[in-house]
Amino acid sequence: MENKKVSVIIPVYNVQEYLDRCLESLIHQTYDNLEIVLVDDGSTDNSGQICDNYADKDDRVVVYHIDNSGVSNARNFALKQVSGDLCMFVDSDDYVELNLVQELISAMDQFGVDLVTCADDQSKLSDTEYDVIKVDEYDFNANYQHPISWGVLYKTALIRDLKFALDLYVGEDSLFIAQAINRCDTVVHVNKRLYHHVLYDESLSQGTYDDRKYTEVIAWQRIVKEFTNRSSEMQKNCQIAFARRCYSGLIKATKQFDVQKRKFMLKNVRTHWKQVISARIVWKEKVSLTLMAMFGQIYIDLFQTAKRRG
């Protein structure tokens, strides 16, 4: 595995303040057989020039400039271009530990799997160095759960024909990695914080809840369907994760949010709340979700009022 080329895909859009930090963390990896694929998605700041500057000084860096069409299209475009035996995604405003690639390749080699994940700054770590998980037992609610595409090493052949869904603004990461996991028998999680995901208050995943964020609910609805042919345990774990996303959306949504969407989300909370009680999640979320299942919009209104009052 040591001689395998790793293609690192980085979609780039208006991140001139952070791009150097990201790229420096990659070109100085302890594992150097890399192809760093930068897709400049029509940036209007200096990001495109920064990409070209790195390509000029490091022949492992390959740059493509395309018209702005979103992060999913940029990743899909890059997947068609990569030449590496292995592949991973990095967001251009994030950065990684210098031993990220080496650690993930070592785990992939040691356990003979096609997909390896790692922890980030927000991850809860278990006591073991590795979690080795049979996919029929994979739990998207456990400490090792990894519902995002970055911080993952894939065999390129595993995902070459997969695509990020262009109709999802949030949740496209989750659906992509779920589809990849479903193609495996076993996956491995490295219990080390090797990936640094930078959170911004106004980012798409962190800001005010709106119609775009409802696509996360759609993504998890598709994930539930993705695993319908897997074990009953795996299906249950997916349904719990789906209900939790519905719960989270209802807690964040305002009364101006589409009524039919809120009804659909509440229906799924009520359908799966008994399963959520058995999940490995914090008790406060279990209590809050149970109250939502029992009292519906009344509880949601009270929760949001209390939150606004601090």
Phi, psi and omega per residue, in radians:
M1 nan -0.408 -3.043
E2 -1.067 -0.470 -3.092
N3 -1.623 0.004 -3.101
K4 -1.235 2.423 3.055
K5 -1.428 2.393 3.105
V6 -1.936 2.107 3.072
S7 -1.614 2.156 3.117
V8 -1.855 2.025 -3.091
I9 -1.676 2.201 -3.130
I10 -2.289 1.826 3.001
P11 -1.296 2.402 -3.027
V12 -2.207 2.210 3.041
Y13 -2.628 1.919 3.026
N14 0.879 0.993 -3.136
V15 -2.243 0.658 -3.035
Q16 -1.030 -0.479 -3.123
E17 -1.268 -0.410 -2.997
Y18 -2.030 -0.241 -2.950
L19 -1.138 -0.685 3.124
D20 -1.033 -0.791 -3.139
R21 -1.043 -0.749 3.128
C22 -1.076 -0.893 -3.049
L23 -1.228 -0.616 3.089
E24 -1.085 -0.647 -3.137
S25 -1.218 -0.287 -3.140
L26 -1.712 -0.740 -3.096
I27 -1.226 -0.290 3.121
H28 -1.804 0.363 3.093
Q29 -1.047 2.566 3.090
T30 -1.185 -0.394 3.018
Y31 -1.756 2.051 -2.942
D32 -1.874 -0.014 3.122
N33 -1.440 1.288 -3.027
L34 -2.064 2.673 2.890
E35 -2.159 1.959 -3.084
I36 -1.748 1.864 -3.019
V37 -1.739 1.927 3.133
L38 -1.780 2.174 3.087
V39 -1.958 1.777 3.101
D40 -1.333 1.881 -3.016
D41 -1.536 0.997 3.097
G42 1.193 0.670 -3.137
S43 -1.033 2.514 3.110
T44 -1.869 -0.012 3.044
D45 -1.810 -2.651 -3.056
N46 -1.576 0.179 -3.063
S47 -1.058 -0.751 -3.128
G48 -1.056 -0.718 3.126
Q49 -1.167 -0.668 3.100
I50 -1.077 -0.731 3.081
C51 -1.004 -0.843 -3.119
D52 -1.102 -0.648 3.128
N53 -1.076 -0.712 3.130
Y54 -1.215 -0.630 3.097
A55 -1.125 -0.596 -3.141
D56 -1.171 -0.557 -3.051
K57 -1.808 -0.113 3.138
D58 -2.487 1.970 -3.042
D59 -1.276 -0.034 3.040
R60 -1.440 -0.206 -3.107
V61 -1.622 2.202 3.112
V62 -2.081 2.293 -3.067
V63 -2.077 2.360 2.989
Y64 -2.149 2.344 3.061
H65 -1.909 2.104 -3.127
I66 -2.228 2.847 3.042
D67 -1.164 2.547 -3.107
N68 -1.039 2.144 -3.137
S69 -2.590 0.209 3.037
G70 1.733 2.767 -3.036
V71 -1.136 -0.642 -3.115
S72 -1.146 -0.764 3.112
N73 -1.132 -0.665 3.115
A74 -1.085 -0.749 3.105
R75 -1.149 -0.746 3.123
N76 -1.069 -0.723 3.098
F77 -1.047 -0.811 -3.088
A78 -1.134 -0.643 -3.125
L79 -1.046 -0.499 3.115
K80 -1.331 -0.330 -3.031
Q81 -1.714 -0.398 -2.933
V82 -1.167 2.614 3.129
S83 -2.021 -0.026 -3.070
G84 -1.305 2.674 3.036
D85 -1.255 -0.518 3.126
L86 -2.136 2.821 -3.003
C87 -2.577 2.562 3.019
M88 -2.642 2.799 3.139
F89 -1.998 2.445 3.042
V90 -2.330 2.363 3.049
D91 -1.392 2.487 -2.969
S92 -1.251 -0.247 3.074
D93 -1.783 0.117 3.057
D94 -1.783 3.102 3.034
Y95 -2.631 2.918 -3.002
V96 -2.320 2.814 3.021
E97 -1.194 2.627 -3.055
L98 -1.188 -0.292 3.122
N99 -1.824 0.249 -3.106
L100 -0.936 -1.004 -3.044
V101 -1.097 -0.764 -3.129
Q102 -1.046 -0.766 -3.126
E103 -1.117 -0.750 -3.092
L104 -1.242 -0.678 3.095
I105 -1.136 -0.710 3.128
S106 -1.055 -0.733 3.124
A107 -1.168 -0.732 3.129
M108 -1.079 -0.728 -3.138
D109 -1.198 -0.753 -3.089
Q110 -1.104 -0.706 -3.029
F111 -1.813 -0.112 3.070
G112 1.121 0.732 -3.127
V113 -1.920 2.967 -3.111
D114 -1.747 -0.118 -3.048
L115 -2.615 2.232 3.129
V116 -2.282 2.344 3.094
T117 -1.999 2.943 3.067
C118 -2.469 2.958 3.137
A119 -1.441 2.758 2.984
D120 -2.110 -2.951 -3.037
D121 -1.125 -0.475 -3.099
Q122 -1.640 -0.073 -3.057
S123 -1.293 2.560 2.952
K124 -1.572 2.334 -3.090
L125 -1.734 2.493 3.025
S126 -1.587 3.085 -3.058
D127 -1.386 -0.255 -3.092
T128 -1.631 2.712 3.109
E129 -1.200 -0.643 -3.138
Y130 -2.304 2.517 2.884
D131 -1.839 2.088 3.099
V132 -1.845 1.984 -2.941
I133 -2.119 2.157 2.950
K134 -1.182 2.346 -3.040
V135 -1.081 -0.583 3.106
D136 -1.154 -0.198 3.098
E137 -1.990 0.090 -3.076
Y138 -1.107 2.360 -3.072
D139 -2.164 1.948 3.124
F140 -1.257 0.079 3.101
N141 -1.935 -0.035 -3.090
A142 -1.490 2.978 3.125
N143 -1.001 -0.641 -3.070
Y144 -1.407 -0.127 -3.065
Q145 -0.961 2.501 -3.016
H146 -2.498 1.310 -3.057
P147 -1.499 0.686 3.073
I148 -2.417 2.741 -3.043
S149 -1.489 -0.400 -3.125
W150 -1.439 2.801 -3.088
G151 1.268 0.460 -3.097
V152 -2.296 2.395 3.005
L153 -1.857 2.140 3.139
Y154 -1.999 2.594 2.812
K155 -1.240 2.252 -3.045
T156 -1.002 -0.659 -3.138
A157 -1.063 -0.460 -3.128
L158 -1.193 -0.599 -2.980
I159 -2.092 0.032 -3.028
R160 -0.905 -0.689 -3.070
D161 -1.690 0.062 3.067
L162 -1.418 2.700 3.105
K163 -2.339 2.521 2.968
F164 -1.285 2.321 -3.080
A165 -1.183 2.169 -3.081
L166 -1.358 -0.254 -3.117
D167 -1.611 0.058 3.139
L168 -1.923 2.194 3.083
Y169 -1.566 -0.573 3.036
V170 -2.282 2.426 3.114
G171 1.779 -0.133 3.134
E172 -1.140 -0.586 3.045
D173 -1.061 -0.838 -3.087
S174 -1.078 -0.786 -3.132
L175 -1.123 -0.716 -3.114
F176 -1.079 -0.883 -3.078
I177 -1.239 -0.539 3.069
A178 -1.079 -0.749 3.117
Q179 -1.120 -0.665 3.110
A180 -1.176 -0.780 3.128
I181 -1.054 -0.667 -3.106
N182 -1.157 -0.259 3.100
R183 -1.563 -0.017 -3.079
C184 -1.903 2.835 2.974
D185 -1.693 -0.625 -3.114
T186 -2.475 2.474 3.032
V187 -2.241 2.794 -3.108
V188 -2.173 2.412 3.050
H189 -2.018 2.234 3.111
V190 -1.597 2.096 -3.077
N191 -1.461 1.037 3.054
K192 -2.410 2.466 3.134
R193 -1.449 1.495 -3.056
L194 -1.712 -0.257 -3.091
Y195 -2.080 2.320 -3.129
H196 -1.928 1.787 -3.136
H197 -1.631 2.054 -3.062
V198 -1.558 2.175 -3.128
L199 -1.724 2.393 3.094
Y200 -2.164 2.419 -3.070
D201 -1.017 -0.563 -3.061
E202 -1.746 0.151 3.137
S203 -1.197 2.828 -3.094
L204 -1.021 -0.610 -3.090
S205 -1.482 -0.231 -3.039
Q206 -2.022 -0.271 -3.012
G207 -1.446 -2.770 -3.087
T208 -1.104 2.468 -3.133
Y209 -1.288 2.297 3.116
D210 -2.597 -3.013 -3.065
D211 -1.026 -0.571 3.134
R212 -1.109 -0.689 -3.118
K213 -1.280 -0.321 3.063
Y214 -1.093 -0.369 3.142
T215 -1.131 -0.314 3.035
E216 -1.136 -0.643 3.080
V217 -1.112 -0.762 3.108
I218 -1.065 -0.730 3.139
A219 -1.035 -0.796 -3.097
W220 -1.285 -0.484 2.999
Q221 -1.083 -0.705 3.103
R222 -1.219 -0.599 3.120
I223 -1.143 -0.729 3.068
V224 -0.976 -0.775 3.131
K225 -1.165 -0.615 -3.120
E226 -0.995 -0.607 -3.028
F227 -1.836 0.360 -3.117
T228 -1.126 -0.389 3.132
N229 -1.681 0.099 3.103
R230 -1.594 -3.015 -3.097
S231 -1.132 2.775 3.103
S232 -1.094 -0.563 3.103
E233 -1.138 -0.776 3.119
M234 -1.108 -0.742 3.116
Q235 -1.082 -0.731 3.111
K236 -1.075 -0.772 3.137
N237 -1.068 -0.666 3.111
C238 -1.182 -0.716 -3.138
Q239 -1.136 -0.653 3.074
I240 -1.115 -0.810 3.125
A241 -1.062 -0.683 3.104
F242 -1.096 -0.818 3.132
A243 -1.082 -0.656 -3.139
R244 -1.165 -0.625 3.074
R245 -1.192 -0.655 3.081
C246 -1.124 -0.766 3.098
Y247 -1.031 -0.840 -3.125
S248 -1.059 -0.736 3.123
G249 -1.107 -0.709 3.141
L250 -1.182 -0.632 3.111
I251 -1.139 -0.644 -3.084
K252 -1.512 -0.412 -3.027
A253 -1.251 2.657 3.053
T254 -1.748 3.004 3.137
K255 -1.156 -0.348 3.113
Q256 -1.300 -0.230 -3.141
F257 -1.166 2.536 -3.045
D258 -0.859 2.200 -3.046
V259 -1.088 -0.746 -3.102
Q260 -1.127 -0.638 3.107
K261 -1.161 -0.746 3.133
R262 -1.116 -0.672 3.116
K263 -1.122 -0.716 3.127
F264 -1.104 -0.763 -3.136
M265 -1.137 -0.754 3.137
L266 -1.119 -0.664 3.100
K267 -1.028 -0.725 -3.126
N268 -1.272 -0.575 3.024
V269 -1.067 -0.796 -3.110
R270 -1.204 -0.573 -3.133
T271 -1.182 -0.626 -2.975
H272 -1.999 0.172 -3.013
W273 -1.142 -0.557 3.113
K274 -1.161 -0.605 3.081
Q275 -1.203 -0.639 -3.133
V276 -1.089 -0.629 -3.136
I277 -1.025 -0.532 -3.121
S278 -1.523 -0.072 -3.066
A279 -1.348 2.793 3.118
R280 -1.520 1.240 3.126
I281 -2.315 2.927 -3.074
V282 -1.144 2.570 -3.046
W283 -1.132 -0.532 -3.132
K284 -1.089 -0.696 3.106
E285 -1.178 -0.669 3.105
K286 -1.060 -0.787 -3.134
V287 -1.135 -0.801 -3.110
S288 -1.113 -0.745 3.140
L289 -1.169 -0.625 3.094
T290 -1.134 -0.744 3.101
L291 -1.106 -0.654 3.083
M292 -1.121 -0.748 3.130
A293 -1.083 -0.633 -3.089
M294 -1.368 -0.753 -2.970
F295 -1.968 -0.100 3.016
G296 1.011 -2.281 -3.022
Q297 -1.103 -0.489 3.116
I298 -1.073 -0.808 3.131
Y299 -1.161 -0.712 3.137
I300 -1.041 -0.790 3.139
D301 -1.084 -0.760 -3.137
L302 -1.137 -0.713 3.141
F303 -1.090 -0.823 -3.104
Q304 -1.200 -0.597 3.082
T305 -1.128 -0.791 3.137
A306 -1.114 -0.654 -3.139
K307 -1.164 -0.720 3.131
R308 -1.120 -0.573 -3.126
R309 -1.408 -0.143 3.108
G310 1.393 nan nan
